[in-house]
Amino acid sequence: MKERPLHEKVSILTSMMMALVYAGGGIYLIASSSSFNLIPAGSWGRYLLSAALIAYGVYRGYRAWKNWERSEE
């Protein structure tokens, strides 16, 4: 098995970390009551943004995981 180049490892790990950041940001918006007074707590826009962030984080994590598996072959 051939080892991956360093730039490919860094790229995949960065994608995985950003997936966690996006999903974590969405969860934070749902769980917290403060958002620097930009989005009022309990508004539908806040929950819509949270759902979008979580969905994008999951999608990005899935893509990074598949990229990781593909590069191991």
C-alpha positions as CSV (number, residue, x, y, z in Angstrom):
1,M,0.0,0.0,0.0
2,K,1.4,3.4,-1.0
3,E,1.4,6.1,1.6
4,R,-0.6,9.3,0.9
5,P,1.4,12.5,0.3
6,L,1.4,15.0,3.2
7,H,-0.7,17.6,1.3
8,E,-3.5,15.0,0.8
9,K,-3.4,14.1,4.5
10,V,-3.6,17.7,5.6
11,S,-6.5,18.4,3.1
12,I,-8.6,15.5,4.4
13,L,-7.9,16.3,8.1
14,T,-8.8,20.0,7.4
15,S,-12.1,18.9,5.8
16,M,-12.9,16.7,8.7
17,M,-12.2,19.5,11.2
18,M,-14.3,22.0,9.3
19,A,-17.2,19.5,9.2
20,L,-17.0,19.4,13.0
21,V,-16.9,23.2,13.1
22,Y,-20.0,23.6,10.9
23,A,-22.0,21.0,12.8
24,G,-20.8,22.4,16.1
25,G,-21.8,25.9,15.1
26,G,-25.3,24.7,14.2
27,I,-25.7,22.9,17.5
28,Y,-24.4,25.9,19.4
29,L,-27.0,28.1,17.7
30,I,-29.8,25.7,18.8
31,A,-28.5,25.2,22.3
32,S,-27.4,28.8,23.3
33,S,-29.5,31.8,24.0
34,S,-26.9,34.3,22.8
35,S,-25.9,35.0,19.2
36,F,-24.5,38.5,19.6
37,N,-28.0,39.9,19.2
38,L,-27.9,39.2,15.5
39,I,-30.5,36.4,15.4
40,P,-33.2,36.5,18.1
41,A,-33.5,33.4,20.3
42,G,-36.4,31.2,19.3
43,S,-36.8,32.6,15.8
44,W,-37.4,30.4,12.8
45,G,-34.4,31.9,11.0
46,R,-32.1,30.8,13.7
47,Y,-33.4,27.2,13.6
48,L,-33.2,27.3,9.8
49,L,-29.6,28.5,9.8
50,S,-28.8,25.9,12.5
51,A,-30.3,23.0,10.5
52,A,-28.4,24.2,7.4
53,L,-25.1,24.3,9.3
54,I,-25.6,20.9,10.7
55,A,-26.6,19.4,7.4
56,Y,-23.6,20.9,5.6
57,G,-21.3,19.7,8.4
58,V,-22.7,16.2,8.0
59,Y,-22.4,16.3,4.2
60,R,-18.8,17.7,4.4
61,G,-17.8,15.0,7.0
62,Y,-19.3,12.3,4.8
63,R,-17.4,13.6,1.8
64,A,-14.1,13.7,3.8
65,W,-14.7,10.2,5.1
66,K,-15.2,8.8,1.6
67,N,-12.2,10.7,0.4
68,W,-10.2,9.1,3.2
69,E,-11.4,5.6,2.4
70,R,-10.7,6.1,-1.3
71,S,-7.2,7.2,-0.8
72,E,-6.4,4.2,1.4
73,E,-7.0,1.8,-1.5
